[in-house]
């Protein structure tokens, strides 16, 4: 079965002629619902030695497919640029473009807006390293070695046993280890996962928040999230709903959807929940006395929804035309009093 998957993948990669189709092939063979992942599920019913051999073979096939995808992507990009160079010839005798001042990127702007909102609720800002240990990134958050959530994170592992953080949650653990409760803070920053398409990039930004104190309940969480969404999108009539979900580090857990006025469809925007007692115990906090809530949102997704940006990859392509269209004045600092945006 694995050999058939590999040969089929190699054939499709060899025949593909455009980058968009190549992304579909990547999703077909390496995505979350791929045949490879279906094969990986068999590991759970195998004995130790058989599991080891089968797991090694799966990893070898994944590496072969990924290598071929990368090589094909490079080749197609070169062909694409060759066409661009042919169609967009430059007249070098023309005068240079006038000098223009710098501006604020939509990611920076959205981060400043959200920090302003959370600051109004009394949240502090905590920042931490991009390179993390397995303990802080997974284990301390109740994501043990065999937990399926590890597969979902598509982690970049480093040679020394460390990794590029897949979320900013490690900074939550580092913060609550640093002293006794109460805590009330957000952790903004870059995160990294091995994925790239119109809705995923290998590097992206998250803001995660946490409150730990006595007598904290789900009502506090719902109020903070609902008010943050309404203030960020500057639409007091926006609808917000909480759906039951599962995260290994919260219980109960919920996903949050929003719906703009006049729109029939709901859009998922973040995950949240009450901090799991095991997480508190891992950080030596009395889970009988203290409770808390946590949440995490993708900064790019919030910016895309607010400013009408369709493709996540455009944030990082550096296209000056796109930047000129979506930029913000460098001295137009957002604040709650005067309004976040103009």
Secondary structure, 3 states (H helix, E strand, C coil): CHHHHHHHHHHHHHHCCCHHHHHHHHHHHHCCCCHHHHHHHHHHHCCHHHHHHHHHHHHHHHHHHHHHHHHHHHHHHHHHHHHHHHHCCCCCCCCCCCCCCCCECHHHHHHHHHHHHHHHCCCEECCCCCEECHHHHCHHHCCCCCCCHHHHCCCCECCCCCEECCCCHHHHHHHHHCCCCCEEEEEEEEEECCCCECCECCEEEEEEEEEEECCCCHHHHHHHHHHHHHHHCCCCCCEEEEEEEEECCEEEEEEEEEECCCCCCCEEEEEEEEECHHHHHHCCCCCCCCEEEEEEEEHHHHHHHHHCCCCHHHHHCCCHHHHHHHCECCCCCCECCCECCC
